[in-house]
């Protein structure tokens, strides 16, 4: 094998690789010998077919196989020999001249091809102590615990009958049975009996619950609604419907008293244990918020600290991914660039900067992780995969199998884990001060930064790759629940 560098311009590299015809011939003959040991060919005993006959029968196909394998192996050897680290898989260029191809396959010409790529830029990692970041901390106060307990009590509130003639109000729970019809015909999933419905919960399709305000137990009412255009069942989407509805009970909410008895209903010994449990949960929440803020600040600091040439194709690929997600979202929400008070050119320029930031941070974090020997083990990947599968109730096995059968999808899971471990490594090595803040202040800081970090790396931007290599959700299983209930909206296909 002979490797010649034909281009060295900034990060761009091009190699010409030549493999002698004699080497290809040797590999082809070795492969034919392997085939001959098991080939069953009429007129010859198994394993006794002359190599010349095998070459006549299979020579060209075997040589094509040898050429492909040789390109795969020698291209990697060329990178090692030249001691370069490509930023992405090199592009292989081979002759398209049919006569030259025939000569190579016939073993009469050397194999020659080119490798074009960009190298990973050299990055000198500075002392982490120079990073100017703070850890924002929030102390759990009694007011936080009290507010959380009120929220829990609201979730576990009781209901009591309004009594004879009591009219339903917003927030009440009504028990209903109904038959839905479109154009006078009952439809699948449109019938249900004794369904509890909390008015104002927006759990049914728009307009349904509002029409039940004021009903009494024993009433019958025709509820007229239209299914949303993006309803998850094509046969119902956008259609007007009437539901013959019978109200069997009207109940008013009854606030739960937050006491020992309430705590025991939740499986705890008493109110003190409940407050302790709630305090721990809030503390975990504040810790995660603090970690997210620290991570964002670290990424900002790293982005500002390093400046180097970026592989153009990496930036282009990152931009295309961002742009596809953006335009798909805008199409789904029927928004235009004018609605966003910008132009397409201005938006492209803005998101190209975001793409550059992503690539820059990815290269910096990758270099730090490599130097620190950060790895992602199988247990960590498995936990991430199980967490992802749980995001699709009822489809867990399908999602699990999808990721296990698709290496690119597993790479998607690995990325955020690796990134977080690198950030944790930096945090351990850096001198980071603490700044006490209130919960509201921390929430405000995170919300203020959301736009700037919408397309960043890591946990605060899971949406950035959610569409990438993710298995499509099945349509909502509306047949298992009344059609009057909300179903998942139909998803539009993202533009490529």
Buried (B, 14 or more C-beta within 10 A) or exposed (E): BEBEEEEEEEBBBBBBBBBEBEBBBEBBBEBBEEBBEEBEBEEBEEEEBEEEBBBEBBBBEBBBBBBEEBBEEBBEEBBEEBEBEBBEEBEBEBBEEEEBBEBBBEBEBBBBBBBBBBBBBEBEBEEBEEBEBEBBBBEBEEEBBEBBBEEBBEEEBEBEEBEEEBEBBEBBBBBBBBBBBBEEEEBEBBBBEEBEBBBEEEBBBEEBBBBBBEBBBEBEBEBEBBBBEBBBBEEBBEBEBBBBBBBBBBBBBEEBEBEBEBBBEEEBEEBEBBBEBBBEEBBEBBEEBBBBBBBBBBBBBBBEEBEEEBBBBBBEBBBEBBBBBBBBBBBBEEEEBEEEEBEEEEBBEEBBEBBBBBBBBBBBBBBBBEEBEBEBEEEBBEEBBEEBBEEBEEBBEBBBEBBEEEEEBBEBBBBBBBBBBBBBBBBEBBEBEEEEBEBEEBEEBBEEBEEEBBBBBBBBBEEBBEBBBBBEBEBBEBEEBBBBBBBBBBBEEBEE
